[in-house]
Amino acid sequence: MVMVKVNIPPSFDRLTRKTLILIPKTFRRVLSHSISDAAAAAAAYDPPFTPKPQIKPKPHEKKMKTTKKEKDPKPGPVKSDLPFDFRYSYSETNPAVQPIGFREPPRFSPFGPGRLDRRWTGTEAPVQVEVDPQEVAEQRSRVLGDPLSEDEVAALVEQYRHSDCSRQINLGKGGVSHNLLDDIHNHWKRAEAVRIKCLGVPTLDMDNVCFHLEDKSSGKIIYRNINILLLYRGRNYDPKSRPVIPLMLWKPYAPIYPKLVKNVVEGLTFEEMKELRNRGLNCAPLMKLTRNGVYVNVVERVREAFEMEEVVRLDCKYVGTSDCKRIGVKLRDLVPCVPILFKDEQIILWKGKTDQKPVSDE
């Protein structure tokens, strides 16, 4: 038997290869061609899966054509009738002091583009129409109604003054902010009064905090104990007719104000300023202030210290650089005194000359 070498396609399996080898030469070529043709035909029709029979839907089961929803018209800007200029913080900013620059263009309103009918100037959104103070006072007295009796005040204080009160708002270094007014009205929906716990720099001047809370919310402070306040909504308060308060979507960048500490204070020489600063750094600290603490007695302590000393140092370690400068600005206006150095979270205050007026930013 003559063995002939045949080129077997690599696609054939082992059994097919053996079969082709054992078949005589005369039939081997014919069989190989027939098998390859059959394999090619099978490969041409190789569906990935068995097709499912298509069932035509019945006439009553045909889907209804869905109509496109009409797009809601774009809402216009929010109109608010509140009779004051909108600012990020009312108690921690002084409208009389104008900034010398901005860290972002004034066109970026924190209320969002086109969401408010007032123009943002970089620090505030002023009222567009004139406000009658007498009309505002009458409306506020109408909402407050008759004054509360002593028994009614005592009952409200007993209900809301405790630390486990669910109607509480924490007032931090932002002070009486714009969005805090909306939180107050949200609590007034279900409660006659709201408990406000004040911490940080605003506690240096609690009178200012109480004034802005009453002025901006039209409520009344019925209880005040150190840094705890109770804000009453009034007898005739109606949650359905609450004022429209557009919310700020983000905190605006603080503008750039004039330099707080001058190299040389007016009336002193450079050598005298240097000597005062060194004396302040080497003296014992009057107080140690903590972060987000209660500073209600700091102003009185500084005033008493200036009766005996000319320079006072406050240790503000861990308070933060920004809070140190805020504290220095408030003490300058409340004591009054002159901040002469901010270094390593230490505040050096000089009481100034007795015949000299308080230094201002002008």
Number of C-alpha atoms within 10 A of each C-alpha: 5 6 9 10 8 12 8 14 10 8 10 13 9 9 8 13 15 10 10 17 15 10 12 13 16 8 10 17 15 10 13 19 11 12 13 15 12 12 13 11 11 10 10 9 8 8 8 6 6 6 7 6 6 6 6 8 9 7 7 6 8 9 8 6 6 6 6 6 6 6 6 6 6 6 8 10 14 14 13 14 12 15 16 13 13 20 22 24 19 20 22 19 14 9 11 8 12 14 14 10 13 14 11 12 11 15 11 13 24 22 19 13 10 13 16 19 14 20 15 18 13 22 22 18 20 15 17 13 8 7 13 9 10 9 10 14 12 11 12 20 16 14 16 19 12 11 11 14 9 8 9 11 15 13 11 17 18 10 12 23 22 12 11 8 12 12 19 21 17 12 19 17 18 18 25 26 22 19 16 20 15 18 13 22 20 15 19 21 15 11 14 17 28 27 25 20 18 24 22 23 25 27 25 22 19 19 12 16 21 18 14 17 23 16 14 16 19 19 22 19 16 15 17 15 8 13 18 17 25 24 24 25 25 22 14 13 19 12 13 7 7 13 13 12 17 17 16 17 11 11 10 18 14 14 14 12 13 13 9 17 15 12 13 14 16 9 9 11 12 11 10 13 17 14 11 19 19 13 16 23 18 9 12 12 16 14 14 12 18 15 14 16 14 18 20 18 12 20 18 12 13 23 18 12 15 17 9 8 12 15 23 24 24 23 19 23 15 13 18 13 16 9 18 22 17 15 19 24 18 18 21 21 13 14 18 20 24 25 24 23 24 20 11 12 19 20 22 25 26 22 22 20 13 7 6 9 10 15 15 11 10 7
